[in-house]
């Protein structure tokens, strides 16, 4: 049985594409892509739920590992791409956090919600008057 596994491993490692696909240079970044995908998905959500400290730490984490991905030998460009996307996404989230909490975004959101409620009331009244 061990000989069969050894032969299969030798067969996989002899093909450079399969060797890369079966390595941590591929699966590490592939599994890490969940973080930037979550950050991109969160961009359409309300900025009230953004955590400033978590966004800052994820930005620092991605900046650190972008450097690390190029420092290892051989350079891991897939890992670099993953962290570049995450870093960019976290910077956008950081801007949304600062805009909402420090630059008047919260007050604007409250005004917008109130205006939407007022408009909704007008529409309902118009629908009721047409229905008579």
N, C-alpha and C positions, 0 to 999 in steps of 0.2 A: 504494500500500500504506500509506504514511504517512497519507494522508487517511482511509483506512478505520479505522486505529487511533485517529486523532483523533476521528472521528465516534463510534466505540464508547465512547471515554473520555467524551465529552460526554454521551452517552446515559446512561452509568452515573452520572456526577456530577450529572445532573439529578434523579435519584431520591435522596432523603436517606437512605433505608435502605440502598440499594446503595452509596452514597457512604461511609457509615459501615462497612459490611461490607468494603469494599475498602481501608480505611485502616489505618494502624498503630495507631490508637486501639482497633481491634478485634483485629487479628492479634498485636500485641505481648502483651497479656494472655492471649489464647487460647493462644499457644504457651508462655507462662510458667506455665500451670496445671499443667504436668508436675511442677514442684517441690512444690506442696502435695499433689498426688495421691500422689507418692512418700512424702511424710512421713506422710500418712494411712495408706497401705499398710504402712509400717514400724511403726505403732503396735501391730500384732499380733505383731511379731517379738520375739525375745529382747532385753532391754535391754542385754545385754553388747556388742552390735554398735554401739551408739550412740556417735558421736564427739562429745565435749563441745565442743571448739573449733569444729567445723563447725556444730553446732547453735547455738552462740552467734553465730557470724558470720552464719548465715542469718536468725536473729532480728533482728539489727541491720540487715541488708540489707532485710528486709521492712518494718521500722519506718521506715527511711529512705524507701523508695519508696512507702509509704502516704502519707507527707507530700507527697512529690513528685507523686503522682497527683492530689492535690487542689490543688496549687499551679499546675499547668499550666493553660493556658486553651485550650479549655474543659476543665473538670475531667474526669478519666477515671475514672469510677466502676467500670468493669469491672476496671481495673488496681488500684484500691483494694480491691475485693473479693478479687481474687487474692492480694494481699499480706496482707490481713487474715486470710484462711484460712491462708496459709502461716505468718504470725506466730503465730497460735493453735496450729497444729500443732507448730511448733518449740518453743513454750513447754511444751507437753505433753511433747514428747520431752526437753526439758531437765529437767523434773521427773522423768521416768523415769530419766534418766542420774544425776541427783543422788541419787535414792532408791536406785538399785542400787549406786552406788559409794561413797556417803557415809553413808547412813542405814540400813544393814543389809540392804538388799535382796539383796545377793550371798549373804550367809550364809543368808538365808531360802530362796533359790532352791536352794542346795546341800542344805539340810535337806529341802526338798520333793522333790528328785530322789532322795535316799537313801530317803525314806519310800516313794516310788513304786516303787523297785526292791525294797524289802522286801515291799511289798504284792503286787507282781508274783510274787515267789517264793512267797508264801503261796497265791496263786491257782493257780499252776502245780502246787504240791503237792496242793492240793485236787482239781484236775482229774485228776491222776494217780491219786489214791486212789479217786475215783469210778469211773474207768475200769477198775479191777481187778475 
